[in-house]
Amino acid sequence: MALVKLCALSAVLLPLFGCDPAHDTPPGPSDSTEKQSTLGSNLSFPWSRLRLPRYILPVHYNLLVHPDFTSLSFSGSVQIEIDVQNNTNWLVLHSKGLNITKATIFGHNLTPFSEQPLPVLYNPPHEQLGVFSSRVLSTGHKYFLHLEFNAGLSEGFYGFYKSTYKTSAGETRVLASTHFEPTSARMAFPCFDEPSFKANFTVRIRRGPEFISLSNMPLVSTNEVNAAVFEDQFSPSVKMSTYLVAFVVCDFKSVTATTASGIQVSIYAAPEKWHQTHFALEVAVKMLDFYEEYFNIQYPLPKQDLIAIPDFQSGAMENWGLTTYRETSLLFDPLTSSVSDKVWVSMVIGHELAHQWFGNLVTMEWWNDIWLNEGFARYMEFISVEATYPEFKVEEYLLHTCFAAVGHDSLNSSRPISSAAENPTQIKEMFDTVSYDKGACVLHMIRHFLTDEVFQSGIVRYLRKYSYTNAKNQDLWDSLSNTCSEKDFISGKHCYNNQQAFKNAYLYAGEHIDLTAMMNTWILQKGIPVVTVRRNGPYLELRQDRFLKTILPSDPHWSSLQQGFLWHIPVTYKTDASNVIYRHMMTTKTDKIHIGVEVDWVKVNTDMTGYYVVHYEDGGWEKITKLLSQNHTALSYKDRTHLIHNAFQLVTAGLLPLNEALDLITYLRLERHTVPLLQGLGYLESFYRMIEKRNDHELTNKLGMHILHFFRAVIDQQTWSDSGSVSERRLRSEVLSLACHLKDPPCLEHAQQSFKDWIQSNGTQSPPTDVAETVYSIGAKGVDGWTSLFYTYTTSLSEAQKRQIMEALTSTEDTSKLQRLLELGLEGKDIKAQDLSSVIYMVARNPLGHHLAWSFVKKHWRTLVQKFQLGSFCIRNILIGTTSQFTTSEELADVQLFFESIKSESSQLRVTRLALDNVKKNVYWVKRNLGTLKKWLDEQIQ
C-alpha cells in the first residue's frame, strides 16, 4: 500500500487476553471467559483472544456479492471450505458490521451437517463471530461453512464502500470498491482475516447492465439473472491473504496492452478521464517486464488491472491482479500534470507492482513485520524507476526518503521496525514512516553492504522459498545469508545449514559478519545512531550514541535514554588521499581506524549508504566547511547533500551551533546540482516559515531578504516554462514558489501576468505545469482570483490541477475563506472527504491558518475519527500536520491539554507522543537558536 504524499506514523492498546497461537486449544461452551450477546441460545462466545484459533484453516472461499446502488447496501453469501485440525463444536472467524442472516455447515460431500440453521454469536470488540454446531467437527476432515449476510455500503474508505464522481455535465455517478488492508475484509464478508490464513477465492459479482465488475482474476462468464441483474464469475484465485481480495462495480472505461510475457495490463478510470490513463499503461507494462526479469519469477496471474478510484484514503493498494489507486497516483494529464506528478505516478505504480511479489507472493507472517512488505515495496520504487525511467533521476529522491526516516527516528517516540501490533488500531499505525522509509533505507544499506548481485540473488531465493506462504525477519536474513533449515540442507537445496552458516558469513572490511546479529540491531531496536568522529594523529576515533533531538547530553535523563542501545554499523569513509571508499564494521560503543597522518579531510558515510548521522568533533566541521568553499566537487552531490542534512540535524539536537551550519551552506553560491541546493534552501525556508508564524516581523524580513539576496543568481536563472531535465524542472518549481512567497518583485510580476493570461483565456491557456501552483497562489490573493480558482476546482476533471489549485486557495490571507475550505472538506461535497486531511495540513502551513486549523481539529475530533478511523494515516497526518507548526510553550501546553481531554483515544495512539515530541523539538530549537540566527543575519548584512 502506498501512502499519500503528506503521509506519516504508530500505537499501543494492549489486548485484554493472551495471544499466543502456538497454544490454541479448541473451545467448548464452558471455555468462555467473557460473556457475549447471543442469537437464540444461552451459549457464550467461546474465544477470548484477539487472534483467531489456528486449528480451523480456510482452504477455499466461494463468494457472491450483490451491491444495490438504490439502497446503498449489499447482500451476499460465502461458502468457506475449511480444514479442521482439532475436534471442536465451534467455528470462530471475523465479521464487522455484517448482519448474518443464515449459517449452515456442510460435510465434505456437501450434505447438511445440521437440520436447523446454526446459532451465530458475536464478539464486537474483537470483530469476531462464532458459529456453534451441536455435532463435533472432527480432526482431519473438511467441512463447508455457508453464511449469508447483508450490510450497508461503507461510508468511509474501508471494506466495501461507496464512491462517487461527477461528470462534466454535473451528474453524480456511484460506484462501489473495496479496500481491505489491513483488517477490513471482515467488513465485506465473514472470513479468517489474518495474513497467515491464505486460501483460494472464487468471486461472483451481481450488477446492473450499465455497470462492469472487476476482481483479482479474469472474468470467466456472465449470466443473466433477470432483465436487471447480471452475474459475473471470475476464475479461482491463487492462494492469498484476505486483505488482498478486491472487487469493484463501476461504469469505467479502460486502455489495455500486453507485456513481453503475455500478461494483459489494463488501466481503468472514469469515462471522461480515459485520456489520462496512457502514461500509467506505459509504466505498468514496463514495470511488470522489469520485475519478472529482476526477480526471475514470472508474474503468476494472467492479468493486472489498475483502477483509479475517485474516493481513496491512501495512495494505492496492491490487491493481487486488481491494484486500486487514488486518482492523483495513477492518472497523468499532459496539459495540467507537472513533471513531479509524472515521477509520482511512476513511483506509486512501481511500489504496487513490487508488492505483487513482496507482500502478495510472499506475505509477512503477522503485521509486526509489515516492513517486509512496505519497506521492500518502497525501496523497489527506486530500483524499478531507475531501471525503466533513468531520466527521472529517482536516486535523488532516495536521500529525502532517508532524511524523512531520520527525522522520525530521532524522536524518543519512534519505534522499532518490527514492533508488536495486535488490535486493528495498532496494526493501522504500523503503516508509517518507520515501516516504509526507514525500512527502505535499511534495505539500501544492506544492498550496499552485500553488493547488488548478492542482494538480488538473496531476495530471489527468499521469494522462491516462501512463495504462496508467509515469512518473518529471520527468513529474510537466512535467504540473504544463503542459510536454511537442516531439512532443506539434506534435501539438496542450495543453502547452508546452521552449523555451516559461519562459512558463508560475509567478509566486510576483512571481518566475518553475522548478518542476523547485525540486522537485529536495526530491526529490533528503535532509533538511529550518531557516529561522532574525532581525529587523533593517524587514527580516526569513533563513538556511537543514540541520536535524539529532544534531549541534550547534559540532561539528567540522557544516560537512561542511551542505555542498551548499540548498532552494528557498516561504516564507509573517503579521504582526500585516495578515491577508494574504505569500509569498517563498528560493533562496539567506541572504535578507531588507522587512516594515516597525511590525510587532511575525511567524509564518513559515503553517499549516505548507511543509516546513521555523522558528527565531526574538534574542528572537523570547520575542515568540511573549508573543503566545500574551496573544492566542493571533491565530494559527490550525495555527500554534499548528506553533510548539509547532518549539520542541521545536529543543530536541532544541540550538538552543533547554528552559525556553523549556516556557514557551511554559504558554499551554495558555487553549487550547480539541484539536490544540495534544494537541501540548503529547504532549511532556510523552514526557518522562515517557522518565524513567520511567530509574528516576528523584523526577523522574518531579514531572513527573507537574505534568502533572496543569497539565491539571486539561482532565482534569475529560472524560466517560466516546462523546459529542461526533471531535476532542472524540480528546481524551477521550488525556487520560484519560494521567491514569490518572499514577495520577490520580478517573481510576483511574472506570476500575476501568467494568472491574468489564464483568466482571460477562460482557462484554456494553462500556465506551465512546473509553475502553475505558484501562478495560482499569487492569483488567489485577490478576491476575484480566489473565486475563479474555486470554481475551476469544483469543475476540473484533472486531479493534478485540483491539487495545485487547493494549494493556492489555502494560501489566501482571508481567514474566513480558510475556515470555509475546512468546513467544505468536512461536508465532503465540493471538497472530497479523502482530501480533508490535506486541506487541514495546507491551512495549517498558512501563517494565518495554523491556529485556525488546530481549533478545527479540536472542535471536530469525533467526526474526524469517525470518518477516517483511529490509527489511520489520515488521522496521523492531521495531528502531525497541525501541531508541527507550533513553537511556543503555550502551544505545547495546549496540545498536551487536548490530548489529555481525549485520553481514551490518545492513549491508544503512538502518534500523540510523536506530535508532542515534535512540538518540544520546535520549542527547544527556538530557545537555543533564535538569538544565534538573528546575530548571524546581522553579520551577513554588515
Secondary structure, DSSP 8 states (H G I E B T S, - for coil): -B--TT----B----SS---GGG-----GGG-SS----SSS-------SSS--SSEEEEEEEEEEEEETTTTEEEEEEEEEEEE-S-EEEEEEE-SS-EEEEEEEE-TTS-BS-SS---EEEEGGGTEEEEEEEEEE-TT-EEEEEEEEEEE-BSSSSEEEEEEEE-TTS-EEEEEEEE-TTTTGGGTS-B--STT--BEEEEEEEE-TT-EEEESS-EEEEEEEETTEEEEEE----SB-GGG--EEEE--EEEEEE-TT--EEEEEE-GGGGGG-HHHHHHHHHHHHHHHHHHTS--SSSEEEEEEESS-SSSEE--TTEEEEEGGGT---TTT--HHHHHHHHHHHHHHHHHTTBTTTEEESSGGGTHHHHHHHHHHHHHHHHHH-GGG-THHHHHHHHHHHHHHHTSTT---SS----SHHHHHHTSSHIIIIIHHHHHHHHHHHH-HHHHHHHHHHHHHHTTTEEE-HHHHHHHHHTB--HHHHHTT-SSB-GGGGGGG-EEETTEEE-HHHHHHHHHSS-S-EEEEEEEETTEEEEEEEE--SS--TTSTTHHHHHTT----EEEEEEETTEEEEEEEEE-SSEEEEE--TT---EEESGGG-SS-EEEETTTHHHHHHHHHHHHGGGS-HHHHHHHHHHHHHHHHTTSS-HHHHHHHGGGGGG---HHHHHHHHHHHHHHHHHHHTTT-HHHHHHHHHHHHHHTHHHHHH--SSS-S-HHHHHHHHHHHHHHHHTT-HHHHHHHHHHHHHHHHTTTSS---TTTHHHHHHHHTTSHHHHHHHHHHHHH-S-HHHHHHHHHHHTT-S-HHHHHHHHHHHHHTSSS-GGGHHHHHHHHHHSTTTHHHHHHHHHHTHHHHHHHH-TT-HHHHHHHHHHHTT--SHHHHHHHHHHHHHTHHHHTTBHHHHHHHHHHHHHHHHHHHHHHHHHHHHHHHH-
